[in-house]
């Protein structure tokens, strides 16, 4: 087992002082420009590493390597069992090095180790799930109605070269969520990690090489969105883009994809309603609704940031959530006692604190948090106290715009039809929650909400077999579930006249 860093001794074996390179065609290479950028620990501001600053030329090299691997290399001739074997070998390596990878997530983007270590089942589950699906890809025979003896069937074939652009809020899970289905279907991939947290992707790249996955099947180009990311999105030789991030960037990717009409799947932002009825188990709902927002410092696209509470319990429940937030331990993610870590960057800190000011200006009342934490060790990082705003109206910006921080807007409601209508009054449709003991009410609200996921008496439950994705401005396409693999496959119809 890897010796883990601590707050007192934050050394990590991957942080050896050497500049981190790009993985292109199975080799670790410098950016064509020779430039690098720095990444920092958001809890302390400490320098972590110099990382290759890839740009268009590096994307061109990586796409060429992926195309060659797809069309000419051994990958194109591998049988499903062989692909499965390699995914399982990678899974074994990830399992063996899991603590190291999870700790690197914490150091690079701030999430507490209790969270990153707690994601083990999900990460390993995804790898094993995609390995299982890799030998279960099949077409179908179709009894057509044409005269004569004409036989018809379909083939499922890999879409080709995939460009994957991932966010910084969960680097390891995001990497696996993109790489796993590409490997399972026989695609090749160019991965562009977020510049705010690129290190875990690079360490995972080392394990991919160690697993024996052929050169060029997985390529990793670190760099900035406006250069490397944009070049990947518009590249003429990329067949599909899989993107997770903001809806603003998602719109740019859609426009860029018109270069060759590449396929796209988008998992974008959210402003999810979390609805608490008076008949709910409040002892269950308080921590559930609270951590539906505060977990990962609110940096989760499906966070339940609009808390709708039935009016007759509004004051009591909102105060209980505020008290829960006040008691959460905020600090360096390497401390096992920490429950809420820092925001990922100074830029994200500025964004969240701006919204704290906007909420006050619009007339919302902070009853917990509402400020940046700056005393003592907090001064070195990007910390915001878990915040609950009361007296929030539906038309306030804090109730309509994605903040991506530990900020909850509490809103009263009176009846079922009203809360369904108001819950849907957003441009987004990613997640949603319902807390009630009434099963009929739960089904009624779940059917009425226009969102890709509805959690009843829980929040943020995730499983590799269950699809996840959005409605409206939260994007299209699904990740996880058998639907995920369909995003990476083309369907070919074959007609054979037999007489």
C-alpha positions as CSV (number, residue, x, y, z in Angstrom):
1,X,0.0,0.0,0.0
2,X,1.2,3.5,-0.9
3,X,2.4,5.6,2.1
4,X,-0.2,8.4,2.1
5,X,0.5,12.1,2.6
6,X,-0.8,14.0,5.6
7,X,-1.4,17.6,6.4
8,X,1.9,17.6,8.3
9,X,3.8,15.9,5.4
10,X,2.0,16.5,2.2
11,X,4.5,14.8,-0.1
12,X,3.1,12.5,-2.8
13,X,5.2,10.1,-4.9
14,X,3.9,11.5,-8.1
15,X,5.0,15.0,-7.1
16,X,8.7,14.3,-7.7
17,X,9.7,17.8,-9.0
18,X,9.9,16.6,-12.6
19,X,7.8,18.4,-15.2
20,X,4.7,16.4,-16.3
21,X,4.5,15.5,-20.0
22,X,1.8,14.6,-22.5
23,X,0.9,11.0,-23.4
24,X,0.8,10.7,-27.2
25,X,1.1,7.5,-29.1
26,X,2.3,5.6,-26.0
27,X,5.1,8.0,-25.3
28,X,5.6,10.8,-22.8
29,X,6.5,13.9,-24.7
30,X,6.9,17.6,-24.0
31,X,4.4,20.1,-25.5
32,X,5.5,21.1,-29.0
33,X,5.9,24.7,-27.7
34,X,8.0,23.5,-24.8
35,X,5.7,25.6,-22.5
36,X,4.4,24.5,-19.1
37,X,1.9,25.8,-16.6
38,X,1.7,25.4,-12.8
39,X,-0.8,23.6,-10.7
40,X,-1.3,24.4,-7.0
41,X,-2.9,22.9,-3.9
42,X,-6.1,24.9,-3.4
43,X,-6.0,24.3,0.4
44,X,-2.5,25.8,0.8
45,X,-1.6,27.6,-2.4
46,X,1.5,25.4,-2.5
47,X,3.1,24.7,-5.9
48,X,2.6,21.1,-7.0
49,X,4.0,20.6,-10.5
50,X,4.9,22.1,-13.8
51,X,2.6,20.5,-16.4
52,X,3.0,20.5,-20.2
53,X,0.9,23.2,-21.9
54,X,-0.5,21.4,-24.9
55,X,-2.1,23.3,-27.7
56,X,-3.3,22.8,-31.3
57,X,-0.2,21.2,-32.5
58,X,-0.2,18.7,-29.7
59,X,-3.9,17.9,-30.3
60,X,-3.0,17.2,-33.9
61,X,-0.3,14.8,-32.9
62,X,-2.6,13.1,-30.4
63,X,-5.5,12.7,-32.9
64,X,-3.1,11.3,-35.5
65,X,-1.9,8.8,-33.0
66,X,-5.4,7.8,-32.0
67,X,-6.4,7.5,-35.7
68,X,-3.5,5.3,-36.5
69,X,-4.2,3.1,-33.5
70,X,-7.9,2.8,-34.5
71,X,-7.3,2.0,-38.1
72,X,-3.9,0.3,-38.3
73,X,-2.7,-0.9,-34.9
74,X,-3.4,-4.1,-33.0
75,X,-6.4,-2.4,-31.3
76,X,-8.4,-2.5,-34.5
77,X,-8.0,-6.3,-34.7
78,X,-8.6,-7.1,-31.1
79,X,-11.5,-9.3,-30.1
80,X,-13.9,-8.3,-27.4
81,X,-12.3,-10.7,-24.9
82,X,-8.9,-9.2,-25.4
83,X,-10.3,-5.7,-24.8
84,X,-12.0,-6.9,-21.7
85,X,-8.8,-8.5,-20.4
86,X,-6.9,-5.2,-20.8
87,X,-9.7,-3.2,-19.0
88,X,-9.6,-5.7,-16.2
89,X,-5.8,-5.4,-16.0
90,X,-6.2,-1.6,-15.8
91,X,-8.8,-2.1,-13.1
92,X,-6.4,-4.2,-11.1
93,X,-3.7,-1.5,-11.3
94,X,-6.2,1.2,-10.3
95,X,-7.3,-0.9,-7.3
96,X,-3.6,-1.5,-6.3
97,X,-2.9,2.3,-6.5
98,X,-6.2,3.6,-5.5
99,X,-5.1,5.4,-2.4
100,X,-2.4,7.1,-4.3
101,X,-4.8,8.2,-7.0
102,X,-7.5,9.4,-4.6
103,X,-5.0,11.3,-2.6
104,X,-3.7,13.0,-5.7
105,X,-7.3,14.1,-6.4
106,X,-7.4,15.7,-3.0
107,X,-4.1,17.5,-3.3
108,X,-4.9,18.8,-6.8
109,X,-8.5,19.9,-6.4
110,X,-9.2,19.9,-2.7
111,X,-11.9,17.3,-2.1
112,X,-11.6,15.7,1.4
113,X,-9.9,12.3,1.5
114,X,-13.1,10.9,3.1
115,X,-14.8,11.7,-0.2
116,X,-12.1,10.7,-2.7
117,X,-11.4,7.4,-0.8
118,X,-15.1,6.9,-0.5
119,X,-15.4,6.8,-4.3
120,X,-13.5,3.5,-4.6
121,X,-16.6,1.4,-5.2
122,X,-17.8,3.7,-7.9
123,X,-14.5,3.9,-9.7
124,X,-13.9,0.2,-9.5
125,X,-17.5,-0.5,-10.3
126,X,-17.3,1.5,-13.5
127,X,-14.2,-0.3,-14.7
128,X,-15.6,-3.7,-14.1
129,X,-19.0,-2.7,-15.6
130,X,-17.4,-1.5,-18.8
131,X,-15.3,-4.6,-18.9
132,X,-18.4,-6.7,-18.7
133,X,-20.2,-4.7,-21.4
134,X,-17.2,-5.0,-23.8
135,X,-18.1,-8.6,-24.6
136,X,-21.8,-7.9,-24.8
137,X,-22.0,-5.6,-27.8
138,X,-24.3,-7.0,-30.5
139,X,-26.6,-6.1,-33.3
140,X,-29.9,-7.7,-34.1
141,X,-31.6,-9.6,-36.9
142,X,-34.7,-7.8,-38.4
143,X,-37.5,-9.5,-40.2
144,X,-38.1,-6.9,-42.9
145,X,-41.2,-6.7,-45.1
146,X,-39.7,-6.5,-48.6
147,X,-40.8,-9.0,-51.2
148,X,-38.4,-11.9,-52.0
149,X,-35.7,-13.4,-49.8
150,X,-33.8,-10.5,-48.4
151,X,-32.1,-10.9,-45.0
152,X,-31.4,-7.9,-42.8
153,X,-29.4,-7.4,-39.7
154,X,-27.4,-4.7,-37.9
155,X,-23.8,-4.3,-36.7
156,X,-22.6,-2.2,-33.8
157,X,-19.3,-0.6,-34.6
158,X,-17.0,1.8,-32.7
159,X,-17.6,5.4,-33.7
160,X,-13.8,6.0,-34.1
161,X,-11.6,8.6,-32.5
162,X,-13.2,10.2,-29.4
163,X,-12.2,13.5,-27.9
164,X,-13.0,13.7,-24.2
165,X,-12.9,16.9,-22.2
166,X,-13.4,16.5,-18.5
167,X,-13.9,18.9,-15.5
168,X,-11.9,19.3,-12.4
169,X,-14.5,18.5,-9.7
170,X,-13.7,14.7,-9.7
171,X,-10.7,13.9,-11.9
172,X,-10.4,10.2,-11.3
173,X,-14.1,9.4,-11.8
174,X,-14.3,11.7,-14.7
175,X,-11.4,10.0,-16.5
176,X,-12.8,6.5,-16.0
177,X,-16.3,7.7,-17.1
178,X,-14.8,8.7,-20.5
179,X,-12.0,6.2,-21.0
180,X,-14.0,3.2,-19.9
181,X,-16.7,3.2,-22.6
182,X,-14.1,4.1,-25.3
183,X,-12.0,1.0,-24.4
184,X,-15.1,-1.2,-24.1
185,X,-16.4,-0.3,-27.6
186,X,-13.0,-0.4,-29.4
187,X,-12.7,3.4,-29.9
188,X,-9.5,5.3,-29.3
189,X,-9.4,8.5,-27.3
190,X,-7.7,11.8,-26.8
191,X,-8.4,13.0,-23.2
192,X,-8.1,16.7,-22.3
193,X,-8.1,17.1,-18.5
194,X,-9.1,20.3,-16.8
195,X,-6.2,22.6,-16.4
196,X,-7.2,23.2,-12.7
197,X,-6.6,19.6,-11.8
198,X,-4.6,17.6,-14.4
199,X,-2.4,15.4,-12.3
200,X,-4.6,12.4,-11.6
201,X,-5.2,11.9,-15.3
202,X,-1.5,11.8,-16.0
203,X,-0.9,9.3,-13.2
204,X,-3.7,7.2,-14.6
205,X,-2.0,7.5,-18.0
206,X,1.1,5.8,-16.5
207,X,-1.1,2.9,-15.3
208,X,-2.7,2.7,-18.8
209,X,0.7,2.2,-20.3
210,X,1.6,-0.3,-17.6
211,X,-1.6,-2.3,-18.3
212,X,-0.4,-2.9,-21.9
213,X,-3.1,-1.0,-23.7
214,X,-1.7,-0.4,-27.2
215,X,0.1,2.8,-28.1
216,X,-2.2,5.5,-29.2
217,X,-5.4,4.0,-27.9
218,X,-5.4,6.5,-25.0
219,X,-3.7,9.8,-25.4
220,X,-3.7,12.6,-22.8
221,X,-3.0,16.2,-23.6
222,X,-3.0,18.7,-20.8
223,X,-3.5,22.4,-21.5
224,X,-6.1,25.1,-21.5
225,X,-9.7,25.0,-22.8
226,X,-9.4,27.9,-25.2
227,X,-6.4,26.3,-27.0
228,X,-6.2,22.5,-26.5
229,X,-9.9,22.0,-25.7
230,X,-11.1,24.1,-28.6
231,X,-8.7,22.4,-31.1
232,X,-10.0,19.0,-30.0
233,X,-13.6,20.1,-30.3
234,X,-13.2,21.4,-33.9
235,X,-10.8,18.8,-35.1
236,X,-11.8,17.3,-38.5
237,X,-10.5,13.9,-37.7
238,X,-12.3,13.4,-34.4
239,X,-15.5,11.4,-34.7
240,X,-17.1,12.2,-31.3
241,X,-16.7,14.6,-28.4
242,X,-17.7,13.6,-24.9
243,X,-17.8,16.7,-22.7
244,X,-18.6,17.4,-19.1
245,X,-18.5,21.0,-17.9
246,X,-20.5,24.3,-18.1
247,X,-23.3,24.9,-20.5
248,X,-21.5,27.9,-21.8
249,X,-18.6,25.7,-23.0
250,X,-21.0,23.1,-24.1
251,X,-22.6,25.6,-26.5
252,X,-19.1,26.4,-27.9
253,X,-18.4,22.7,-28.5
254,X,-21.7,22.3,-30.4
255,X,-20.7,25.1,-32.7
256,X,-17.2,23.8,-33.1
257,X,-18.5,20.3,-33.9
258,X,-20.0,21.5,-37.2
259,X,-16.6,21.3,-38.8
260,X,-17.3,17.6,-39.6
261,X,-20.7,17.1,-37.9
262,X,-19.0,14.9,-35.2
263,X,-21.2,13.2,-32.7
264,X,-21.5,14.9,-29.2
265,X,-22.6,13.9,-25.8
266,X,-22.8,16.7,-23.2
267,X,-23.2,16.5,-19.4
268,X,-23.5,20.1,-18.4
269,X,-24.6,22.3,-15.5
270,X,-27.6,22.2,-13.2
271,X,-29.7,24.1,-10.8
272,X,-31.5,21.2,-9.3
273,X,-34.6,21.3,-7.2
274,X,-34.6,19.3,-3.9
275,X,-38.2,19.1,-2.6
276,X,-39.0,18.4,1.1
277,X,-42.6,17.7,2.0
278,X,-43.9,18.0,5.5
279,X,-44.6,14.3,5.7
280,X,-40.9,13.4,5.1
281,X,-38.6,11.8,7.6
282,X,-36.9,15.0,8.5
283,X,-34.1,13.3,10.4
284,X,-33.2,11.6,7.1
285,X,-33.9,14.7,5.0
286,X,-31.8,17.2,6.9
287,X,-28.4,15.6,6.3
288,X,-29.5,14.3,2.9
289,X,-30.5,17.7,1.6
290,X,-27.6,19.4,3.2
291,X,-24.9,17.2,1.7
292,X,-26.8,17.3,-1.6
293,X,-25.4,20.8,-1.8
294,X,-22.4,21.0,0.5
295,X,-20.6,17.8,-0.6
296,X,-17.4,18.5,-2.6
297,X,-17.9,22.2,-1.6
298,X,-20.9,22.4,-3.8
299,X,-18.8,21.6,-6.9
300,X,-21.2,19.0,-8.3
301,X,-23.2,19.7,-11.4
302,X,-26.3,18.0,-10.1
303,X,-26.2,19.5,-6.6
304,X,-29.6,20.2,-5.1
305,X,-29.0,23.9,-4.7
306,X,-32.7,25.0,-4.8
307,X,-34.2,23.6,-1.6
308,X,-38.0,23.7,-1.8
309,X,-39.6,23.2,1.6
310,X,-43.3,22.8,2.3
311,X,-44.3,26.1,4.0
312,X,-45.6,24.6,7.3
313,X,-42.1,23.2,8.1
314,X,-40.1,25.8,6.2
315,X,-38.7,27.7,9.2
316,X,-37.9,24.6,11.3
317,X,-36.3,22.6,8.4
318,X,-34.3,25.5,7.0
319,X,-32.9,26.2,10.4
320,X,-32.0,22.6,10.9
321,X,-30.1,22.6,7.6
322,X,-28.3,25.8,8.5
323,X,-27.3,24.3,11.8
324,X,-26.0,21.2,10.0
325,X,-24.0,23.4,7.7
326,X,-22.5,25.4,10.6
327,X,-21.3,22.1,12.2
328,X,-19.5,20.8,9.2
329,X,-15.7,20.8,9.5
330,X,-14.1,22.9,6.8
331,X,-10.4,22.5,6.1
332,X,-7.5,20.9,4.2
333,X,-8.8,17.8,2.4
334,X,-5.8,15.7,3.6
335,X,-7.1,15.9,7.2
336,X,-9.3,12.9,7.7
337,X,-11.6,15.0,9.9
338,X,-12.3,17.4,7.1
339,X,-15.8,17.2,5.7
340,X,-15.7,20.3,3.4
341,X,-12.5,21.2,1.5
342,X,-11.6,24.3,-0.4
343,X,-12.9,25.5,-3.8
344,X,-10.6,24.5,-6.6
345,X,-9.1,27.8,-7.5
346,X,-8.9,31.6,-6.9
347,X,-11.1,32.1,-9.9
348,X,-13.8,29.8,-8.5
349,X,-13.5,31.5,-5.1
350,X,-14.1,34.9,-6.8
351,X,-17.2,33.5,-8.6
352,X,-18.7,32.0,-5.4
353,X,-18.1,35.1,-3.2
354,X,-19.6,37.3,-6.0
355,X,-22.8,35.3,-5.7
356,X,-22.8,35.6,-1.9
357,X,-22.8,39.4,-2.5
358,X,-25.5,39.1,-5.2
359,X,-27.7,37.1,-2.9
360,X,-27.6,39.8,-0.2
361,X,-28.2,42.5,-2.8
362,X,-31.3,40.7,-4.1
363,X,-32.8,40.5,-0.6
364,X,-31.9,36.9,0.4
365,X,-31.0,36.4,4.0
366,X,-27.9,34.3,4.9
367,X,-28.7,32.2,8.0
368,X,-25.5,30.2,7.8
369,X,-22.1,30.9,6.3
370,X,-22.3,33.6,3.7
371,X,-18.6,34.4,3.8
372,X,-15.1,33.4,2.7
373,X,-13.0,31.9,5.5
374,X,-9.7,33.7,6.0
375,X,-8.5,33.2,9.5
376,X,-5.4,31.1,10.3
377,X,-4.7,28.3,7.8
378,X,-7.8,29.3,5.8
379,X,-5.9,32.4,4.6
380,X,-3.7,30.2,2.4
381,X,-6.5,28.5,0.5
382,X,-9.9,29.1,-1.2
383,X,-12.4,28.3,1.5
384,X,-16.1,29.3,1.8
385,X,-18.3,28.4,4.7
386,X,-21.4,26.2,3.9
387,X,-24.1,28.8,3.2
388,X,-27.9,28.8,3.5
389,X,-29.9,31.6,2.1
390,X,-33.5,32.1,3.3
391,X,-36.2,34.4,1.9
392,X,-35.2,33.4,-1.7
393,X,-37.5,34.1,-4.6
394,X,-37.6,32.1,-7.8
395,X,-36.4,35.0,-9.9
396,X,-33.3,35.7,-7.9
397,X,-30.0,35.0,-9.7
398,X,-28.9,32.8,-6.8
399,X,-32.0,30.7,-7.6
400,X,-31.5,30.6,-11.3
401,X,-27.8,30.6,-12.1
402,X,-25.3,27.8,-11.3
403,X,-22.9,28.9,-8.6
404,X,-20.9,25.7,-8.2
405,X,-20.1,26.4,-4.5
406,X,-21.5,25.4,-1.1
407,X,-24.5,27.7,-1.4
408,X,-28.1,26.7,-0.8
409,X,-31.2,28.7,-1.6
410,X,-34.2,27.8,0.6
411,X,-37.6,28.5,-0.9
412,X,-41.1,27.8,0.6
413,X,-44.0,26.1,-1.3
414,X,-47.6,25.1,-0.6
415,X,-48.7,22.2,-2.8
416,X,-47.6,19.5,-5.2
417,X,-48.6,21.0,-8.5
418,X,-47.1,24.3,-7.5
419,X,-43.7,22.9,-6.6
420,X,-43.5,20.7,-9.7
421,X,-44.1,23.9,-11.8
422,X,-41.7,26.0,-9.9
423,X,-39.1,23.2,-9.8
424,X,-39.2,23.1,-13.6
425,X,-38.8,26.9,-13.9
426,X,-35.1,26.7,-14.8
427,X,-33.1,26.4,-18.0
428,X,-31.4,23.2,-16.5
429,X,-32.7,19.7,-15.9
430,X,-29.9,17.5,-14.5
431,X,-30.8,16.3,-11.0
432,X,-33.7,16.6,-8.6
433,X,-34.8,15.3,-5.2
434,X,-38.0,14.4,-3.4
435,X,-38.4,13.7,0.3
436,X,-41.7,12.2,1.4
437,X,-43.2,9.1,3.0
438,X,-46.1,9.2,0.5
439,X,-45.3,6.8,-2.3
440,X,-48.0,8.2,-4.6
441,X,-46.7,11.7,-4.1
442,X,-43.2,10.5,-4.8
443,X,-44.2,9.0,-8.2
444,X,-46.3,12.0,-9.1
445,X,-43.5,14.4,-8.5
446,X,-40.9,12.2,-10.1
447,X,-43.0,12.0,-13.3
448,X,-43.6,15.7,-13.3
449,X,-40.0,16.9,-12.9
450,X,-38.1,17.5,-16.1
451,X,-34.7,16.2,-15.0
452,X,-32.5,13.3,-16.0
453,X,-32.3,12.0,-12.4
454,X,-34.9,12.0,-9.6
455,X,-33.7,10.8,-6.2
456,X,-36.4,10.0,-3.7
457,X,-35.5,10.0,0.0
458,X,-31.8,10.1,-1.0
459,X,-29.6,12.4,-3.1
460,X,-26.7,11.8,-5.5
461,X,-27.0,8.0,-5.5
462,X,-24.9,6.8,-8.5
463,X,-24.2,3.3,-10.0
464,X,-22.5,2.2,-13.2
465,X,-25.6,0.4,-14.4
466,X,-27.9,3.4,-14.0
467,X,-27.9,6.1,-16.7
468,X,-27.1,9.7,-15.8
469,X,-27.6,12.8,-17.9
470,X,-29.7,15.9,-18.4
471,X,-32.7,17.6,-20.0
472,X,-32.7,21.1,-21.5
473,X,-29.5,23.1,-21.0
474,X,-28.0,20.3,-18.9
475,X,-27.1,18.6,-22.1
476,X,-27.9,15.4,-24.0
477,X,-26.6,11.8,-24.1
478,X,-26.2,9.5,-21.1
479,X,-23.3,8.3,-19.1
480,X,-23.4,4.9,-17.2
481,X,-25.9,2.2,-18.1
482,X,-26.1,0.4,-21.4
483,X,-27.1,3.7,-22.9
484,X,-23.6,5.0,-22.3
485,X,-22.0,2.5,-24.7
486,X,-24.5,3.4,-27.4
487,X,-23.0,6.9,-27.4
488,X,-19.7,5.4,-28.6
489,X,-21.2,3.1,-31.3
490,X,-22.4,3.4,-34.8
491,X,-25.2,1.2,-36.1
492,X,-24.8,-0.3,-39.6
493,X,-27.6,-2.0,-41.5
494,X,-26.7,-4.9,-43.7
495,X,-29.0,-6.3,-46.4
496,X,-28.4,-9.7,-48.1
497,X,-30.5,-11.1,-50.9
498,X,-30.3,-14.8,-50.5
499,X,-32.2,-15.9,-53.6
